[in-house]
C-alpha cells in the first residue's frame, strides 16, 4: 500500500479520533496524523 505524508482527521468525537489515529499509525499508512475537532481548524491547516 502506498504511504502518504499527512492524514487529516476531522471529528468532534474524541473516542473516534483516538481509535482512527491508532489505526492509521498502526498500519503505517501515513507519516503524520493531524486531528482536529472543527472544520474551521481543518481549513486553517489546509491553508498553510
ZIUR-V76739 format. One record per pair of residues at least 6 apart in sequence whose ideal C-beta (glycine too) atoms are under 6 Angstrom apart, sorted by sequence separation. I is the first residue (numbers start at 1). J is the second residue. If there is no record, write none. Layout:
# ZIUR-V76739
i=I j=J
i=I j=J
This chain:
# ZIUR-V76739
i=11 j=17
i=24 j=30
i=36 j=42
i=9 j=17
i=24 j=33
i=9 j=20
i=34 j=45
i=21 j=33
i=7 j=24
i=17 j=35
i=7 j=30
i=12 j=37
i=4 j=30
i=5 j=31
i=6 j=32
i=7 j=33
i=8 j=34
i=9 j=35
i=10 j=36
i=10 j=42
